[in-house]
């Protein structure tokens, strides 16, 4: 299935196409932890996906990856210059109270100025 997705991407599919709720393929992949699909979208496509396209609720792929605690997806998106939104910065404070290891990881990866 990944191979057919890559072939579809190579044939100039619109990787930034949004559903009615504004979700893109990259957002859905980040939301569901589909790392191989994210990798295919970020590396294979001739038209690079906009890693900062948000849903109608204003959530971006990095936001949902953070909310799902998917460190691999977060790192992939950050390497592609995903914007660190204020929602993530506020969430870090909350996570610091509950899950110190994730907060340290996010602070290191996102280079949060605290």
NORDAWO-V112503 format. One line per field, one symbol per residue. phi: phi as a letter, one per 30 degrees, with the letter a starting at -180 (. if undefined). psi: psi as a letter, one per 40 degrees, with the letter a starting at -180 (. if undefined). Layout:
phi = ???
psi = ???
This chain:
phi = .dddddddddcidddcdcdedjdceddddddcidddddddddcdddcddddcdcddcidcedddddddicdddddedddcidddddeddddedddedcbdddddddddddhddc
psi = ddddddddddffigeehiideeiidddddddefgddddddddddidhhiheehiieeehidddddddefgdddddddddefhhhidddddddddddddgddddddddddefhg.
